[in-house]
């Protein structure tokens, strides 16, 4: 197996560590019984654990529990999606959104699935058209055929497709295809104040507010849902008096229409008259490009994707993989590309079955071995550092910012989180100052315990790994 040099990484990941003087160190021989003590607790009697822990440089197995079997992985699927994207598209790949024109005064806005697009980029496009002397558009046409297949993942739960994190994925994505609201506490007993982040989105929507402001000793939780047949958004839950406002997100209903109406308004505000709008499903347009904007590089996109566990970014990149070689269903083509690229990397193609690129589906099946193989192969590739730097850092960034605080894991664990109902997972790297680098995957399925309970148990295992030392 290829040797990997990590001497330079240790100093990089030991910044901001807490004082280690009170931390008990353990030998590798003590690891298995210590982990078994955690996973064999009575509350996990009906649960399934899948765990694989190996040294990164030599591939020595330190702990293995059913790592070859299928588990529901949740968002650790994103490790597979982003590894494939980097290998296939390259770190500097960008997604281009173009405006084309014909000699009849028609303008075509052509999307290629940029998940980072906001009004800022639309204003840029409008200014470019203005600079070309365009003051009137007879027909503004949204070309939304770059991605083929359904914009909604059929295997997602109905409550997921209402929420912003489960927004539809089309070729023209604006503000991640979400309706953004802010919930703010008021006086105790009063409902939370609901504010639209973009007031123009409120048109036509009714908000059913079932929230309340509670005293400071009460628990906090908020939820948002969207009626599937009527323009109704439902918000529920409670926040403590004096607490910080909480953002919530619902999915837009018609993403292409949402995009074209927003772009029309931006053009009008820029002094360009728009007489009509329409949507074209087929991916055809005139040859003359009048304006364009590009996404950040793929290296930056996957950083947002993995740090924030962003489903919209993941599903867009999956479809982008799919359209590179095929005009058939973009999701199916993207999944085939993941299988092809990971197999070339050395990942067993029979050790996982995916239906999406984000991990939101309960139908995904992945073994801990798959995740460890992917992490290992990426660590040994020229893109390893970019890939690793896209992962949350314990106690510091992304979805791990609030975990492992004031522990021996701070700054030395980089890993991707995963959470669904009855599912919790964590997979990544550990760079301990007292032991060689590790690669690990921990998944728990088939449990009715709370997410907090599952995370606490996983974190206990990870903390044991950070306490390893070399022993005679």
Steps between C-alpha positions, in 0.01 A plus 500: 500500500621847416669675791358843588702769671305690767779654707397849390138438599554451869592861566216615277234323701628554854422868505240605758525176699404504866745407771558125483652446843185339647429276198559129555703336224423145388690233308357347180440172684263681737292647218276204411369430851451873559287538183309180576406643839330789319322316217382214723313722743140389567349797314666377179377143531262537205731721295755417229853636514738503205853612583836486328812669636834470320837668498521724197858432392525123548135395488520309828152423636457617859129422531243333274134440568283391206684744274432294186119514539250753369384787718292812433781758491312835505717794391829310502390417142635846418852359546439281195338775294774756564783252452358408160445862401859598579636201310271545198468878467814633669541754776478801266176400325235773497130496409409756237168683469460671163277749324452466125315716250344478154420760237132513602577670829462180703737422784566151636625443854667159500563326829739213566410436861717750691381455861679815618308745280337800673360840398859629500582291193170595334588867543838428342330344197261795472790746509682308227188521281465868578862556399418342165234764444203270561209702638208277403441127488202382297495158661711378791529122472622277783674194356470232765596178323863446597404257777263226386264297715293606799612801706362323808663185637223241505639308799511800736243528778211734436598726791851531355389626160307782671810628677779713363753222550291282266436764232448392137810494280469650154733667253417852618547512879459830685573543870515121528133484394387589849254737664690657790335615821626630833324410826555747785382467862276766649347519848434174684179342375497690172559330163839538341529784253528369143706708258568426133871531415399601148165678533421456131466126561206555735262579214228237477604310813305457822703431815332295770685594817473235772800617702542660840756680709586317822690575819876456521483161670288340226637287212535651151400349167358627173362331192377610159276323252335581172162385375547283193186626323442854632726807547515456877811495720465364850745592775493345846713470810629733767793726584601649833435863573805706411652219288664561165269488196491164322508463118270240342465394137224354285537370146366704206221336302589594141876567496530599134213747521648631825829559316358666189277736698791603720726558200226700327476728802878543515502595129218752549681651798807533279306698241434216255137457395372142482183450294442126552643199679487130421664170594666258258545141611723400209865594523535714188594865451664735247879490459583857607585527870422850625594459865607238751587441864684208652478323833791483742740215427398145581752506785299785657162342420586173671630691800154652545344163420689298761546764770130588508374160376317686224258271316425743217869528414541122519204423275604765248852360481364145463298613198797693364696175506213335314478745210871480418461173309129451449177681418292232675369543856761717673466332840537148363793607283663675795466191719660287228787750486553469876518122466743524209738754657505342846564157351802645322617638834483153651165515680302176488201567269290237675534662842247780446177585316404866456180668386605862562812710545420659836403210724154633576335182372440209736558272199875563484710206619870537574745291701746664739768330290390703196545827686840401639619386156388829346663709770823302470518516121429872500767561765756342270393698191631839382158640599520362852568829675211678325269213584608487863472877542136485392412303812381649830764531775403388850407792724595754232300492176194381313271236643766409760537854633275428796633151568814391689550841661756503782608144419808329361331487156500875436694584188625147427182329375375575150184310415168501319186474709176324414157517665160356416222368719646191665836554331822671606840474335845655499791422269833669444856543623675543835846657526613435856833639627566177694400244238504448127219643282175303497211457259163393643132448432233461770133440417206413724164388357168359619464701816227704665746699709530877456755653269678645803535157660638349180749780450620479857578130458679557168696786651608280789651257250675779311644638824650159572674518162646841581649353819699225330872481559773275367579222746776235506 
